[in-house]
Amino acid sequence: MEIRLGERVEQLTEKLTTDDVIATINALLGEDFYFEGLKIDGEVVQDDVEQVLHDRLSSIQTIEVLAVEAQQFVIGLLASGEEYVKRASEHTPQLVKALKSENINAEAWANVNDILGGIQWILSMTEVVEQSIIDVNDWADLVQAKEQFEAQLPTLQTAMEKEDSVAIATTIEKFVIPYFETVQRVTGQAFDEQFTRPTIQ
């Protein structure tokens, strides 16, 4: 079996397990690339990759690893993060106002859930960039804002369980909005000073 990433090629000849193949793929990726999928004997596979490898292991001839370079991947994350917080920040003040007034309708609760989903993504994005080989100016500020917000997660969870809209509003106001502002500042600065902002399709 041949496993290829760009110009780099590994030939695996011994009796293989799925874990052997995955370990070889991960070694090829290293810290310089992020995994996007595989081309197995000419067929692109991006979902259930491990299962497909397991099912077809004995017949696979060639695997081409589909990957994106670390810098390109990180730039994409920064652009998505910047775009998300820009949009979310437009709606957050009205949401806080609605929560504080305790005049909560189904739409407001749906918006709270949307923001919480977005925050989870931003937390993950902050972590991925922090662990990458790409240095982003002032990223430590963003990590600090992330940690300050994460310290409030138990309080926020309790408030959500009790549907305590005023406590949720307070957490959003004190911790989510500053976190979003830091994301916007740091990502904006990165594109002003370090990277070219990708064109959003």
Disulfide bonds with the S-S distance in Angstrom:
none
